[in-house]
């Protein structure tokens, strides 16, 4: 029986290549500068909203609808135009406000407080929602 041996230099080279590749991936993942739109987490969060928007396109909505997707709390509500808007209430990657599609909407005071009290959006989302509240004169 003959024994096949792999040259030691080839094994060392392969190990160094794998180590360099791992280091590159780690640097890319942990040191991605910018506004966060390049991060893996951000792309994953937007993909959740894209799937929801695609599935809900063309369906009517008259009030607030809440759902949970993985660890994300999602709000669906009607836009001023009548179309369905999706807002992630607890994104974990910048930018910390994610809405799809980008169109205008209004909330009543009661709707705003219902969202804040029951779904506890992160502070950035809370501020954005608050800016859409239709206040009585």
N, C-alpha and C positions, 0 to 999 in steps of 0.2 A: 504494500500500500504506500502510495506516495503522498507526501504532505505538501500542500500548496501554501506558500508563505507570501504574505504581502510585504513588500519592502517597507521598512520602518519609516523611511522618508515620506512615502506616500501617505501613511497613517498620520504622521505629524502634520503634513500639508493639509490633509482633510480636516483634522481637528482645528487647525488655525483658521481655515476657511469658515467652518461652522461658528467658531468663536467670533470672528469678525462680522459675520452675518447677524448673529445674535446681538452683538453690540450696536450695529447699525439700526436694527429694528428697535432696540431699547431707546436709543437716542431719538429716533423719529417719534416714537410714542410719547416719551416723557418731555421732550424739549421742543415741541412744535410751537413756535412763536406765532403771533398774529392774534386775530380776534376770536379764535377758537373754531372757526368754520372748517378748519382742516382736520380736526381731531376725529378719532374713531367714534368717540361718544356722541359728538354732535351729528355726525352722519347717521348714526344708528337712530338717534331721536327724530331727525327729520324723516327718516324712512318710515318710522311708525306713523307719523302724521300723513305722509304721502299715501300709504296704504289705506288709512281711514278716509282720506279725502277721495281717493279713487272709488272706494266701495260706497261712500255716501253721496257721491255726485248725483245730482238730479232728484234726490229724495227730499221731501218737504220736512221742515222743522218749525215748530211754533214756540218752543220754550227751551229751557236748559235741559241738556242730557249729559249725564256723567258716565264714564266708563273707566276701566282699569286695563292697561296693557303692560304686561310685565310689571315693573315697579313704578310705572308712570300713571298718574291720574290725568285723565283727559276730559275736557269740557267741549261739548258741541253746542252751538247756539246759532240763532238766525242772524244773518248780516242785514244791513239796511236794505240791500238789494233782494233779500229773501233767500239767498243761497246759504248753505251750511258752512259754518266756520269751525275749525278745530283748534283748540288751544291746549298746550301741554302745561299743566299746573305746577309740576315739580321737575323741570328739566335739571339735569345734573352736569351738563356741559355748556360752556358759553357758545353762543349768546343765550342768556338766561330767560329770554322771552321767545317762544316759538308759536307762531300762528300760521295756519294755512287754510284757505288762501289769504293773501293780504288784502283785506277789504274792510270797510268801516262797519262798526256795530255799536249799538247802545245797550246799556243795562239800566234797569230801574234800581233804586236804592235797595229794594227787597231782594232782587236777584243778586246784586253784589254781595250783600251780607249773607245770603244763602251759600254762595260759593266760598266766601272767606271762612264762615263758621263751620261748614260741613266738610270742605275739601282742603282747607289750609294750604293755599298756594304759597310758593316762595315769595319773598318780598318784592322781587323785580316784577313778577307776574301780578302780584297784588297791586302795585303802583300802576301798571298798565291797565288793569281792569278798572281801577278807580277812575282813571282818566276818561273812561267811556260811560260813566254813570250820568244819566240824564237827571239833573237836579231840578227840583221845583223852584220856580221864581219867588 
